[in-house]
Every structure is written in C-alpha cells, then in structure tokens.
Amino acid sequence: MANRKNNAFKHVLTQLISDLIEKSGNKAMNYKQVAAKLNLADNESREAIRDILQEETRTGGLFKEVEKGKYTLRELKAFVIGKVDMTADGSAFIVPEDELEDDIYIGPRKLRQALHGDRVKVHTYEKRRGKRKEGEVVEILERARTEFTGTIAISPRFAFLNADDRKMLHDIFVPLADLNGAKDGEKVVVTITEWPRDGKNPVGKVTFVLGKKGENDTEMNAILADFGFPLAFPKAVEKVATAFSAEIPAEEIAKRRDFRGVTTFTIDPEDAKDFDDAISFEQLPNGHCEIGVHIADVSHFVRPDSPLDKEAYERGTSVYLVDRVIPMLPERLSNDLCSLRPKEDRLVFSAVFEMDSNANVVKDWFGKGIIHSDRRFSYEEAQEIIEQQAGEFSTELQTLNQLAHILRDRKFKHGAISFETTEVKFHLDKDGKPLGVYVKERKDAHRLIEDFMLLANRRVAEFIGKQGKGNNRKTFVYRVHDVPKEESITAFAQFAARFGYKINTKSDRETARSLNTLMERVEGTKEQNVLTTLAIRSMAKAIYTTKKTSHYGLAFDYYTHFTSPIRRYPDVMVHRLLEHYLAGGKSVNAEAYEKQCEHASQMEKRAADAERASVKYKQAEFLQDQVGETFTGIISGVTEWGMYVEIEENKCEGMVRLRDITDDFYALDEKNYAIIGQRRKKRYQLGDEVQIRVKKVDLAKRQIDFTLVS
C-alpha cells in the first residue's frame, strides 16, 4: 500500500515540476528552488524532487541538466491530442487528431494506464538517439471503453478477468464481492471501476455473465459485448416500443398519399424479418411507368430525444452476426410495426419516379404515404420468375429488371466501380455449429432492388443538395466516398500487372473503367478474391458527413442513405431532415449533425468488425475438427510475422507463421506483397496458390494456424 502511494505521489509531483518550469519560461532551477516555488519545504519532498530531476535526466525523459544541479525541460512542452494504437509488446503509437502530425511512439512505462483507442493528451519530445518522435501520456481525455469480455479465473481470495481483446494487456482484478454470480472459467463482461495510480492492475466488477465458454450463444454475445454493443434493450425503451398501437388513425392516413390500391411487393432474403423497403409499380396511360420506392416510416415512431431515439442513436446500426441480427430498434418496431409485411397497412416515406422506357426520370415526388404490400418475395422466388418469365407479378418484375439493367449500365458508363465481393455464409445446426460453408450468390433479383434503392438515395440527396448554394445550402446527411490516394491506386496497379491485368490511372474515370474491366476478367479465377479485396483496400472508406462531396465508387455527385431506417440511424436522420425541408423548414445546425454523422460512421465500422469476428469464430469452429487435413489455398495477405492463406473450397482464412517455414529465413517485402527467402530467394506472393495443412485452431482467439505442405 505504501509503495502504491509513493508512486502516485511521484507521478503528481513530476507533473507539478514540469508545469512550474514551463510557466517560468523554461528557466533553469535547482531542486531547492523548485521545492520553494511549490511550497514543499520538508526534506522528504525536496529529496523526492531531486530524485525525479536526476532520474528523468538520466533516462532521457522530461528534464535535462543545463549546468551543475540546474534543470530545464528537455524541450518546451509540445502537447498533442490523439488516439492510442496499442502494439503487442505493450508500447503504443499515438495517432494525432491533426492529420499532418506524425505518429508518436510511447514506451510501455510512459502510457500512464492509457488503453487502446483512448483519446489522450501527450507530451512529445525528440529522442536523442534517433529521429522518431516519442512522448508520454499526461492525461486521458476520454476512455474508448471501460467494459471488457473475457474468462474469469477465481481463487479463494480474489478473481481476475483474462480479457479476450488482445490489445488489453492487463488482467482486471475483481473482488469476490463483485462476481455477480460468475463461476470459475465462465465468460463474463467486466466493467473497470478503479485504476490505482501505482501501476497495479485495474479493478472491476462483473456486470454480465455470458455463460459457458465454447457455447454458441456465449461466444456470439461475447463478440457483441467486446465491440461495445448492448445485449438487451433497456426496460424503458421496450416499454415505449410495446405501447404503440397497431391501429393507424384515420387522421394520420388523411395526411398521406394513399398507395394501397397500387401493385406493391417486397423482395428480401429468405430469413429476413425486417422489411425496410417495398416497390410499387403502375403503368401510366402515356406509356411511362410510375415506380414507388417505399421505405418504412421509422421517424413516425422514433421521435427526437425520446428513449427510443437515444438508444437507436447510441447503437447506430443493426449488427449482423453469422447466426443472428441484433436490431437497432426493439422487435416490436423492427419486425412488426415498421416492417412492410404483406397484406397489412403500413406507414412509409416514399420516393416516386415517373420513368420512360430508357429509365430516365421524367418526374419525381417525395413524401409520406401508406401502402398495403400484395406479396412478399424472397430473392430466390423473384429470381425464378425473372428467369422463367412466368409467375405472379411477372410483367412488373420483367419491366423493373429491364429498367434496373439500364440504370446499372448508365452508372458504370459514368465511372462507377463494380466490386462483387465474396460473402461467406454457413450452414448451421440447431446449436449454431457450422456444418458447411458456402458463398452467397448475387443475381438479377438482388441487383434490381439495389439499383432502385441507389436511385432513391441519389435523387433524395440531389433534391436537397441542389437547393441553395454557399451559405444558403441546406444542412443534410450525405454518404460520401472520396477518390483513392494516388499512391494507393498506383501500388494496386503494379500488383495487378503481375497477373497480367492493366490498370489505367491517368484519370479517375479511366481508373474506374479499367477496374471494372479487371473485375469482369477475374470473375471465377483463383485470384478473384485477392484482387477484389486489395482493390477495395486501395479505396477510401465511405463515411457519413454534412460536408457535401461526391461518391467516387458509385460515380454520383450527390448520394445519401434513405432506404434502411430500421437498421441504420443515418437514414432516420435523413427522413427527419427531408420531412423538415419538404415542410419549408430552415437549415438545421450543421455542427450538431456533423457530430452525429461521425458517431454513425464509427458505429458502422464497429458493427462491421463484430460481423467479421463472428465469421472468423465460425471458420475456426468449422476447422477445429479438421486439424491435420490438407487443402489448396490462395495467399490472401502478407505481414512481417507470416502470411494469410484462404482455403479455396471453403474460404476459411488462417496464417502460416514465418517461424514455421523452416527451409530458409523469410522476410517481408512490403512493396511487392511478398515473403522472400533470404538465401535461396524463394518467393511467396499475394495471390499465389499453396498447399497447406491445418496445424492448430484456437477458438478463444478466433485464430487458425496453417503450415505449408512442401
């Protein structure tokens, strides 16, 4: 206990000394002068100040001795604010908020209890022996997380959580009184309640018992909790959701455009329960078609600042794991009142287009409506009718498909990029155990819906975005995708050339055109997934923002997300803004909406990471009974410690570690995406086909290890 207090005192005293010297204009002082100015006259404090000044000088830390016994700051404090990016050895790099700043290295002892993802204030200084910018954390401004999942280990006197997150390098001490019924070896969620300043382990309490390790529900819930998604809705939120009546008042219907007499249907995955969107179709006397894209009117139920709204905002999105959906909204709304189920009246926000036979929009209309869906199609059912040209609503589906093809071709002609990524799905038994792996196929029925959703999203964004210029422009939520960095696309072009594919990078339009040609040519080849994945990595990431820029990947000048408010919060924001502006409302506060956009982008990324983690877990579970089996794979990634290989037949990905390749000493050639033997120059390159054997599967870490079969 005494040692803990001493360390805490030392940390505080170091800060006081550095603040004092900085405020004095970096004037040289001896320890007695420092003690006097800090009003610390006792001998113990003076000796502590002397020891700190000498130790920091000796270790190249904050202070330096400029003349006998007199000290200044090594350099005047330069403070940087950024986020912590932990490494496996306990050190970290700080990624500054100012993008022009270089990353700052922080040694393990200089982290001051900061964790991965925390927003921190860092004092930087140049290391004398090298040019790398280094520093130390002086303040934790915002914790990225305080909850961690892991396995609880209980002994007679205390318990510890061994966290699942590999970047959480500290076990969390849990007093026996705070176990909340957890048993030894169970998976739990622990919230950190205290972190002693002396560097000892953080202290926490069990807030949720997930269950027995290895069980499907336990592991899926652990992934959700690990990425910060709640495992249940608060009772207050459920109460609000269940209180809504299923009856639609006559006065509400009177305010809306009535589409109940128009042919309307939904097309969704076979297992879908939340139907966001429906399509209506009507042939007009002038030979044109009137096509309605009807979207669930979530904003009718989810009012700003209500408990429902606050919960939906925090979640940001629904999360789609391998075997379940964790909805953004309670089931009463997501699967019932807001879901556009067949043979039921439903409230919608509609985008209606009068189109000629060349898919030109002659006229559009946006507003609130009511529909009565005639039929619910699965993608497979709709596809069969399109292919057979017979069946219920065959004429409507054929016409919609023809118009969708024209919209699609036009989009690509204008420079959109076609990325058909491989989506891995699992056949699961009743307990969630994977029995097989398959790749989801996308056909015309999928693309038909996608093309009309893109049309609605684009036209809504244009409708608002083109109103007013400069300061008169209306604040809106856009989905933007920046042009790729020149060096990224050039590096990809050089790599694609190794497979015989030429990428023209003279202009954005030429780049897009040659990428589309590449995507067509690689379809069905062994290198398809590698080249598609690498091409996507070379692109910028799409984000939500109020700052209007174009969508490079779709080649749209204006784009937003309007079509999925049941599962995406930005779409709810778009519905509210569209309704506000249709009613003649003035522009809203851009700063407040930009902050919401940033949060939505972060939650979208977090949900994608959780989904990937669930896929990796199921891949590991699928292969755990196949240790020792051999497969043909494609090298899908290279790093300084090994290479990732994706098995061709089941798309499971694992790692061949460099230490397990024993015929030479191999090193990473980052520029050429290769691992090269230093003596014999044998090369393993991204996209190469290799034979591998499943060496080891670690379900807890969601890791698969392979070895090469020579």
C-alpha positions in Angstrom: 0.0 0.0 0.0 2.9 2.4 0.9 4.5 1.7 -2.5 1.3 2.5 -4.3 1.0 5.8 -2.5 4.7 6.7 -3.3 4.2 6.0 -7.0 1.0 8.1 -7.1 2.9 11.0 -5.3 5.8 10.7 -7.7 3.5 10.9 -10.8 1.7 14.0 -9.5 5.0 15.7 -8.4 6.6 15.1 -11.8 3.6 16.9 -13.4 3.9 19.8 -10.9 7.6 20.2 -11.6 7.2 20.2 -15.4 4.2 22.7 -15.2 6.3 25.0 -13.0 9.4 25.0 -15.2 7.2 25.6 -18.3 5.4 28.5 -16.7 8.7 30.1 -15.8 9.7 30.2 -19.4 11.9 27.1 -19.1 14.2 28.9 -16.7 16.9 26.6 -15.2 16.3 25.7 -11.5 17.8 23.5 -8.9 15.7 21.2 -6.7 15.6 23.6 -3.8 14.3 26.5 -5.9 11.6 24.1 -7.3 10.6 23.0 -3.8 10.3 26.6 -2.6 8.1 27.6 -5.5 5.9 24.6 -4.9 5.7 25.4 -1.2 7.2 22.0 -0.3 9.7 22.8 2.4 10.0 19.4 4.1 13.2 17.4 3.5 11.3 14.3 2.1 9.6 16.4 -0.6 12.8 18.2 -1.5 14.6 14.8 -1.9 11.8 13.5 -4.0 12.1 16.5 -6.3 15.9 16.0 -6.6 15.4 12.3 -7.4 12.8 13.0 -10.1 15.0 15.6 -11.8 18.0 13.3 -11.7 16.1 10.2 -12.9 14.4 11.9 -15.8 17.7 13.5 -16.9 19.5 10.1 -16.7 16.7 8.3 -18.7 16.3 11.0 -21.4 12.8 11.9 -20.0 11.2 15.3 -19.3 14.2 17.2 -17.9 17.9 17.9 -18.7 20.7 19.3 -16.6 22.0 22.5 -18.3 24.5 23.4 -15.6 25.6 21.9 -12.3 22.5 20.9 -10.4 20.2 23.1 -12.5 17.5 21.7 -14.8 15.1 22.7 -17.6 12.6 20.9 -19.6 14.3 18.8 -22.3 12.3 21.0 -24.7 9.3 23.2 -24.1 6.3 21.0 -23.8 4.6 20.2 -27.1 1.2 18.7 -26.5 -0.6 16.6 -29.0 -4.1 15.1 -28.7 -4.7 11.7 -30.4 -5.8 8.1 -30.1 -3.9 5.2 -28.6 -2.9 2.4 -31.0 -1.5 -0.4 -28.9 1.1 -2.9 -30.0 1.6 -6.5 -28.9 4.6 -5.6 -26.7 2.8 -3.1 -24.5 4.1 0.0 -26.2 1.8 2.2 -28.4 1.7 4.8 -31.1 -0.5 7.9 -30.7 -2.4 8.8 -33.9 -2.8 12.6 -33.7 -6.1 14.3 -34.5 -4.1 16.7 -36.6 -3.5 14.5 -39.7 -0.4 16.5 -40.6 1.4 15.3 -37.4 3.4 12.1 -37.4 2.5 9.2 -35.1 4.2 9.4 -31.7 5.8 6.4 -30.1 5.0 5.8 -26.4 7.0 3.3 -24.4 5.1 0.9 -22.0 6.1 2.9 -18.9 5.0 6.2 -20.4 1.4 5.1 -21.2 0.1 6.1 -17.7 -2.7 3.5 -17.8 -4.0 4.5 -21.3 -5.6 1.7 -23.3 -6.1 1.0 -27.0 -8.5 3.5 -28.5 -8.4 6.0 -25.7 -8.2 9.7 -26.6 -5.2 11.2 -24.8 -3.1 14.2 -24.3 0.6 13.5 -25.0 3.8 15.5 -24.2 6.2 14.9 -27.1 10.0 15.2 -27.2 12.7 14.1 -29.6 14.7 11.1 -28.5 18.3 12.0 -28.5 19.5 8.7 -30.1 17.1 8.7 -33.0 14.7 10.8 -35.1 11.5 9.0 -34.1 9.1 11.3 -32.3 8.4 10.0 -28.8 6.4 11.1 -25.9 4.4 10.2 -22.8 0.7 10.4 -21.9 0.0 13.2 -19.5 -3.8 13.0 -19.5 -6.5 10.5 -20.5 -9.2 12.7 -22.0 -11.7 10.0 -23.0 -11.8 6.3 -22.4 -12.6 4.3 -25.6 -14.2 1.6 -23.3 -14.4 0.5 -19.7 -16.2 -2.8 -20.4 -14.2 -6.0 -21.4 -15.2 -9.5 -22.1 -13.1 -12.5 -21.1 -12.7 -15.5 -18.9 -13.0 -15.2 -15.2 -10.4 -17.0 -13.0 -11.5 -17.4 -9.4 -9.3 -18.3 -6.4 -10.2 -18.5 -2.7 -9.2 -14.8 -2.1 -9.6 -13.0 -5.4 -10.5 -13.2 -9.1 -9.1 -11.9 -12.3 -10.5 -11.4 -15.8 -8.3 -12.5 -18.7 -9.7 -10.2 -21.4 -10.5 -11.6 -24.9 -9.2 -8.4 -26.5 -5.6 -9.0 -27.4 -4.8 -5.2 -27.1 -6.0 -5.3 -23.5 -2.6 -6.2 -21.9 -3.7 -6.0 -18.3 -5.7 -8.6 -16.3 -8.6 -6.9 -14.4 -8.8 -7.6 -10.6 -12.3 -8.5 -9.5 -13.1 -8.6 -5.7 -15.1 -11.7 -4.8 -17.9 -9.5 -3.6 -18.3 -8.2 -7.2 -18.6 -11.5 -9.1 -22.3 -11.2 -9.6 -22.7 -15.0 -9.6 -20.0 -15.8 -12.1 -18.3 -19.2 -11.8 -14.7 -20.0 -12.4 -13.9 -20.4 -16.2 -17.1 -18.7 -17.4 -17.2 -15.9 -19.9 -18.3 -12.6 -18.4 -18.4 -8.9 -19.0 -16.4 -6.8 -16.5 -16.6 -3.0 -16.1 -13.5 -1.3 -14.8 -14.4 0.7 -11.7 -10.9 1.9 -10.5 -7.4 2.0 -11.7 -4.7 2.5 -9.0 -2.1 5.1 -9.9 0.8 2.8 -8.8 0.6 0.8 -12.0 -1.1 -2.2 -10.4 -4.0 -4.0 -12.2 -7.2 -2.2 -12.8 -10.2 -3.2 -10.5 -13.6 -4.1 -11.9 -16.8 -5.8 -11.3 -18.8 -8.4 -13.2 -21.8 -6.8 -14.9 -23.0 -9.6 -17.1 -22.4 -13.4 -17.0 -22.3 -14.6 -20.6 -22.1 -18.3 -19.9 -20.0 -21.4 -20.5 -17.0 -21.0 -22.8 -17.5 -22.5 -26.3 -21.3 -22.4 -26.3 -22.6 -20.6 -29.4 -24.8 -18.0 -27.5 -22.0 -17.3 -25.1 -19.4 -16.7 -27.8 -21.7 -14.6 -30.1 -22.8 -12.4 -27.1 -19.1 -12.1 -26.1 -18.3 -10.7 -29.6 -21.2 -8.2 -29.3 -20.1 -7.1 -25.8 -16.4 -6.9 -26.9 -17.3 -4.4 -29.6 -19.5 -2.4 -27.3 -22.9 -3.4 -28.4 -25.6 -3.9 -25.7 -27.0 -7.4 -25.2 -30.5 -6.2 -24.5 -32.7 -3.1 -24.7 -33.3 -1.1 -21.5 -36.7 -1.8 -20.0 -37.8 1.8 -20.5 -37.1 1.5 -24.2 -39.0 -1.8 -24.5 -41.9 -0.2 -22.6 -42.1 2.7 -25.1 -42.0 0.3 -28.1 -44.7 -2.0 -26.8 -47.0 0.9 -26.0 -47.5 1.8 -29.7 -50.9 0.8 -31.1 -51.2 -1.3 -34.2 -54.1 0.8 -35.4 -53.4 3.6 -37.8 -55.7 6.6 -37.0 -57.8 7.9 -39.9 -56.5 11.4 -39.4 -52.9 10.0 -40.0 -54.0 8.3 -43.2 -55.7 11.5 -44.3 -52.3 13.4 -44.2 -50.6 10.9 -46.5 -50.6 9.8 -50.2 -52.5 6.5 -50.4 -50.7 3.8 -52.4 -52.9 0.9 -51.1 -54.5 0.4 -54.5 -51.2 0.2 -56.4 -49.4 -3.1 -57.0 -46.7 -3.3 -54.3 -44.3 -6.0 -53.1 -41.1 -6.6 -51.2 -38.0 -8.7 -52.2 -35.8 -9.7 -49.3 -33.6 -12.6 -48.1 -35.4 -15.8 -47.2 -34.8 -15.4 -43.5 -35.5 -11.6 -43.3 -38.0 -10.4 -40.7 -37.4 -6.6 -41.0 -38.6 -5.4 -44.4 -37.3 -1.8 -44.9 -38.4 -1.3 -48.4 -41.1 -2.1 -50.9 -41.5 -1.4 -54.6 -44.8 -0.3 -56.2 -45.4 -0.4 -60.0 -48.1 1.2 -62.1 -48.3 1.5 -65.9 -49.3 5.1 -66.9 -51.6 6.0 -69.9 -48.7 7.9 -71.5 -46.6 4.7 -71.7 -44.4 5.6 -68.8 -44.1 3.6 -65.5 -44.6 5.1 -62.1 -42.3 3.3 -59.7 -42.5 3.9 -56.0 -39.7 3.1 -53.6 -41.5 2.9 -50.2 -39.4 3.0 -47.1 -40.6 2.1 -43.6 -41.5 5.4 -41.8 -39.4 4.8 -38.7 -39.3 8.5 -37.8 -43.1 8.4 -37.3 -42.5 6.2 -34.2 -38.9 7.2 -33.2 -39.2 10.9 -32.1 -36.1 13.1 -31.4 -34.7 12.8 -27.9 -37.2 10.0 -26.9 -35.8 6.9 -25.1 -36.2 5.0 -28.4 -34.2 7.7 -30.3 -31.4 7.9 -27.8 -31.0 4.1 -27.8 -31.1 3.9 -31.6 -28.5 6.7 -31.9 -26.1 5.0 -29.4 -26.3 1.7 -31.3 -26.1 3.5 -34.7 -26.9 0.3 -36.7 -28.2 -3.2 -36.5 -25.4 -5.8 -36.2 -25.5 -8.9 -38.5 -23.6 -11.8 -36.9 -23.3 -15.2 -38.6 -26.4 -16.6 -36.8 -28.4 -13.6 -35.6 -29.3 -10.0 -36.1 -29.0 -7.6 -33.2 -31.5 -4.9 -34.2 -31.1 -1.2 -33.8 -34.8 -0.9 -32.8 -36.8 -3.2 -30.5 -38.5 -6.1 -32.2 -42.0 -4.6 -31.8 -40.9 -1.9 -34.3 -38.2 -3.7 -36.4 -40.1 -6.9 -37.1 -43.7 -5.6 -36.6 -45.0 -2.0 -36.8 -42.2 -0.7 -39.1 -41.7 -3.9 -41.2 -43.5 -3.7 -44.5 -45.2 -7.1 -44.1 -47.6 -8.4 -46.8 -51.4 -7.9 -46.5 -51.0 -5.2 -43.8 -51.4 -1.4 -44.0 -48.0 0.2 -43.3 -46.8 3.8 -43.0 -44.0 4.8 -45.4 -41.8 7.6 -46.6 -41.8 7.3 -50.4 -39.7 8.4 -53.4 -41.9 8.0 -56.5 -40.5 8.2 -60.0 -42.2 8.5 -63.4 -39.8 6.8 -65.8 -39.7 6.3 -69.5 -38.6 3.1 -71.3 -35.0 4.3 -71.2 -35.1 4.6 -67.4 -35.0 8.4 -67.5 -36.7 10.0 -64.5 -39.4 12.3 -66.0 -40.8 13.4 -62.7 -40.3 12.6 -59.0 -42.2 13.0 -55.8 -41.1 12.7 -52.2 -43.4 12.4 -49.2 -45.2 10.4 -46.6 -47.5 7.6 -47.7 -49.4 4.4 -46.8 -49.1 1.1 -48.6 -50.6 -2.4 -48.5 -48.0 -4.9 -49.8 -49.5 -7.5 -52.1 -46.8 -10.1 -51.8 -43.5 -10.9 -50.1 -40.9 -12.4 -52.4 -37.6 -14.0 -51.3 -34.7 -13.2 -53.7 -34.8 -16.8 -54.9 -38.6 -16.6 -55.7 -38.2 -13.3 -57.6 -35.2 -14.6 -59.5 -37.1 -17.7 -60.7 -39.9 -15.5 -62.0 -37.4 -13.3 -63.8 -35.7 -16.3 -65.4 -38.9 -18.2 -66.2 -40.7 -15.1 -67.3 -43.8 -16.5 -65.7 -45.4 -16.3 -62.3 -47.1 -13.8 -60.0 -46.3 -10.2 -61.0 -44.1 -11.5 -63.8 -44.8 -8.4 -66.1 -43.9 -6.0 -63.3 -40.7 -7.8 -62.4 -39.6 -8.1 -66.0 -40.1 -4.4 -66.6 -38.3 -3.5 -63.3 -35.4 -5.7 -64.2 -35.1 -4.1 -67.7 -35.1 -0.6 -66.2 -32.6 -1.7 -63.5 -30.2 -3.0 -66.2 -30.3 0.4 -67.9 -29.7 2.2 -64.6 -26.8 -0.1 -63.9 -25.2 0.3 -67.3 -25.5 4.0 -67.1 -23.9 4.1 -63.7 -20.9 2.2 -64.9 -20.6 4.3 -68.1 -20.4 7.4 -65.8 -17.5 5.8 -63.9 -19.0 3.7 -61.1 -16.9 0.7 -59.9 -18.2 -2.8 -59.7 -16.9 -4.7 -56.7 -18.5 -8.1 -56.4 -17.0 -9.3 -53.1 -17.4 -12.9 -51.9 -19.8 -13.2 -49.0 -19.2 -16.3 -46.9 -22.3 -18.0 -45.3 -22.6 -21.0 -43.0 -24.9 -24.0 -42.8 -25.6 -24.2 -39.0 -27.2 -26.9 -36.9 -29.8 -26.1 -34.2 -26.9 -25.4 -31.7 -25.2 -23.0 -34.1 -22.4 -25.4 -35.0 -21.2 -24.9 -38.6 -21.8 -27.9 -40.8 -20.7 -26.4 -44.1 -19.6 -23.1 -45.8 -21.0 -21.6 -49.0 -20.6 -18.4 -50.9 -23.7 -16.2 -51.3 -24.6 -15.7 -55.0 -25.9 -12.4 -56.2 -28.3 -12.4 -59.2 -30.6 -10.0 -61.0 -33.2 -10.0 -58.2 -30.6 -8.7 -55.7 -29.3 -6.1 -58.2 -32.8 -5.0 -59.2 -33.6 -4.0 -55.6 -30.1 -2.5 -55.2 -30.4 -0.3 -58.3 -33.8 1.2 -57.3 -32.5 1.8 -53.8 -29.5 3.6 -55.3 -31.8 5.7 -57.4 -33.9 6.7 -54.4 -30.8 7.5 -52.3 -29.3 9.6 -55.2 -32.5 11.5 -56.0 -33.2 12.4 -52.4 -29.7 13.7 -52.0 -30.0 15.7 -55.2 -33.4 17.1 -54.2 -31.9 18.7 -51.0 -28.3 19.2 -52.1 -29.2 21.3 -55.2 -31.3 23.7 -53.1 -29.3 26.8 -52.4 -25.6 27.5 -52.7 -22.8 28.6 -50.4 -24.2 29.8 -47.1 -27.8 29.2 -48.3 -27.1 25.5 -48.8 -29.3 23.3 -46.5 -27.5 21.1 -44.0 -28.1 17.4 -44.9 -26.6 14.0 -44.2 -24.6 12.6 -47.1 -22.9 9.3 -47.8 -19.6 10.2 -49.4 -16.7 8.3 -50.8 -13.5 10.1 -51.5 -11.2 9.4 -54.5 -8.4 7.0 -53.7 -5.0 8.3 -52.9 -2.8 8.2 -55.9 -0.1 6.1 -54.2 -2.6 3.5 -53.2 -4.1 3.0 -56.6 -0.6 3.1 -58.2 0.6 0.3 -55.9 -2.5 -1.8 -56.7 -2.0 -1.3 -60.4 1.6 -2.5 -60.1 0.4 -5.6 -58.2 -2.4 -6.3 -60.7 0.1 -6.1 -63.5 1.9 -9.2 -62.1 -1.3 -11.2 -63.0 -1.4 -9.6 -66.5 -4.1 -7.0 -65.7 -3.5 -3.4 -66.8 -4.9 -0.5 -64.7 -5.0 2.9 -66.4 -4.5 5.6 -63.7 -4.4 8.7 -66.0 -7.8 10.0 -64.6 -10.4 9.0 -62.1 -12.7 7.9 -64.9 -10.1 5.8 -66.6 -9.1 4.2 -63.3 -12.8 3.3 -62.7 -13.2 1.9 -66.2 -10.1 -0.3 -66.1 -11.0 -1.5 -62.5 -14.4 -2.6 -63.9 -12.7 -4.4 -66.8 -10.4 -6.1 -64.2 -13.4 -7.2 -62.1 -15.1 -8.8 -65.1 -11.9 -10.6 -66.2 -11.0 -12.0 -62.8 -14.5 -13.4 -62.1 -14.2 -17.1 -61.5 -10.4 -17.1 -61.3 -8.3 -18.2 -58.3 -7.0 -14.6 -57.9 -10.5 -13.0 -57.9 -10.9 -12.6 -54.1 -7.3 -11.4 -53.6 -7.5 -8.8 -56.3 -11.0 -7.7 -55.3 -10.0 -7.4 -51.6 -6.8 -5.5 -52.5 -8.7 -3.2 -54.8 -11.2 -2.3 -52.1 -8.3 -1.7 -49.6 -6.8 0.8 -52.1 -10.1 2.8 -52.0 -11.0 5.4 -49.4 -13.6 4.4 -46.8 -17.2 5.7 -47.3 -18.4 7.9 -44.4 -21.4 10.0 -43.3 -21.0 13.7 -43.3 -22.8 17.0 -43.7 -20.0 18.2 -46.0 -21.2 17.5 -49.5 -18.7 15.7 -51.7 -19.3 13.1 -54.3 -19.4 9.3 -54.1 -16.5 8.1 -56.1 -17.3 4.4 -56.1 -20.8 5.0 -57.4 -19.9 8.0 -59.6 -22.7 10.0 -58.1 -22.3 13.8 -57.4 -25.0 13.5 -54.6 -25.7 10.5 -52.5 -27.3 9.7 -49.1 -28.8 6.7 -47.2 -32.6 7.0 -47.2 -33.7 3.3 -47.7 -32.9 1.4 -44.5 -34.1 3.3 -41.4 -35.0 0.2 -39.5 -31.3 -0.8 -39.4 -29.3 2.4 -39.9 -29.6 5.6 -37.8 -28.3 8.0 -40.5 -31.4 7.0 -42.6 -33.6 8.1 -39.7 -31.7 11.5 -39.7 -32.3 11.8 -43.5 -36.0 11.1 -43.1 -36.4 13.8 -40.5 -34.4 16.3 -42.5 -36.3 15.5 -45.7 -39.7 16.0 -43.9 -38.5 19.2 -42.3 -37.4 20.7 -45.6 -40.5 19.5 -47.5 -42.5 21.5 -44.9 -40.4 24.6 -45.7 -38.2 24.4 -42.7 -34.9 26.4 -42.4 -31.5 24.8 -42.5 -30.5 23.0 -39.3 -27.3 23.2 -37.2 -24.5 21.7 -39.3 -22.1 21.2 -36.4 -24.6 19.1 -34.3 -25.5 16.9 -37.3 -21.8 16.5 -38.2 -21.1 15.2 -34.7 -24.0 12.6 -35.2 -22.5 11.7 -38.6 -19.1 11.0 -37.1 -20.7 8.8 -34.4 -22.7 6.9 -37.1 -19.5 6.2 -39.1 -17.7 4.9 -36.0 -20.6 2.6 -35.1 -20.8 1.3 -38.7 -17.1 0.3 -38.6 -17.6 -1.3 -35.2 -20.5 -3.4 -36.5 -18.5 -4.5 -39.5 -15.6 -5.5 -37.2 -18.1 -7.5 -35.0 -19.5 -9.2 -38.0 -16.0 -10.2 -39.2 -15.2 -11.5 -35.8 -18.3 -13.8 -35.8 -17.3 -15.1 -39.2 -13.7 -15.8 -38.0 -15.1 -17.6 -35.0 -17.3 -19.9 -37.2 -14.4 -20.5 -39.6 -12.3 -21.6 -36.6 -15.1 -23.7 -35.2 -15.6 -25.3 -38.7 -11.9 -26.3 -39.0 -11.3 -27.4 -35.4 -12.3 -31.0 -36.3 -10.0 -30.9 -39.4 -6.7 -30.3 -37.8 -4.1 -32.3 -39.8 -6.2 -32.1 -43.0 -4.6 -30.6 -46.2 -6.2 -28.0 -48.5 -5.3 -25.8 -51.5 -5.3 -22.2 -50.7 -4.5 -18.7 -52.0 -2.2 -16.3 -50.2 -4.5 -13.5 -49.2 -2.2 -11.3 -47.1 1.4 -10.9 -46.0 2.8 -9.4 -42.8 6.2 -9.3 -41.1 5.3 -12.3 -39.0 3.6 -14.5 -41.5 1.2 -14.9 -44.5 -2.6 -15.3 -44.5 -3.9 -18.1 -46.7 -7.6 -18.5 -47.7 -8.7 -22.1 -48.4 -10.2 -22.2 -51.9 -13.1 -24.7 -51.2 -14.5 -23.1 -48.0 -13.0 -19.6 -47.9 -11.7 -20.1 -44.3 -8.6 -18.0 -43.7 -5.6 -18.8 -41.4 -2.0 -17.9 -41.0 1.3 -19.6 -41.9 3.8 -18.2 -39.5 7.3 -17.4 -40.7 8.8 -19.3 -37.9 7.1 -22.5 -39.2 8.7 -22.1 -42.7 12.0 -23.8 -41.9 13.7 -24.2 -45.3 15.1 -20.6 -45.2 14.9 -17.3 -43.3 12.0 -15.4 -44.7 11.4 -11.6 -44.6 8.6 -9.4 -45.7 8.9 -7.4 -49.0 6.1 -5.0 -48.3 6.3 -3.1 -51.6 5.8 -6.3 -53.6 3.3 -8.0 -51.2 5.7 -11.0 -50.8 7.6 -13.1 -48.3 11.1 -13.8 -49.7 13.7 -16.3 -48.5 17.0 -14.5 -47.8 19.3 -17.3 -49.0 17.5 -19.1 -51.8 15.3 -16.2 -52.8 12.2 -18.3 -52.9 9.1 -16.1 -53.1 5.6 -16.4 -51.7 3.4 -13.7 -53.1 -0.1 -12.4 -52.6 -2.3 -14.4 -54.9 0.0 -17.5 -55.1 -1.6 -20.9 -54.8 -0.1 -23.0 -51.9 -0.9 -26.3 -50.2 -1.5 -26.0 -46.5 -2.2 -28.3 -43.6 -4.4 -27.2 -40.6 -1.9 -27.0 -37.7 -3.9 -25.6 -34.8 -7.2 -23.9 -34.1 -7.7 -21.5 -31.1 -11.4 -20.8 -30.7 -10.9 -18.3 -27.9 -8.6 -16.1 -30.0 -10.5 -16.9 -33.3 -7.2 -17.9 -34.8 -6.4 -20.6 -37.3 -2.7 -21.7 -37.9 -1.6 -23.5 -41.0 1.7 -25.0 -42.1 2.9 -25.3 -45.7 2.9 -28.7 -47.3 6.1 -28.8 -49.2 
